[in-house]
């Protein structure tokens, strides 16, 4: 009885893994689009953070004159 339960449990786990793999394969376009969107967002965020870090602080007179003084 214990052996039968172990086989049933193992086969259920294999079936669940196969179903998950099939779902990923069936929706590969959606998965690829999500990965591309995530990569794009990560790239844009890192670019924005880099631009923000590069910005120099200016005093009030420089800001008022647009950097001419």
Beta strands, then each sheet from edge to edge (+ up, - down):
end
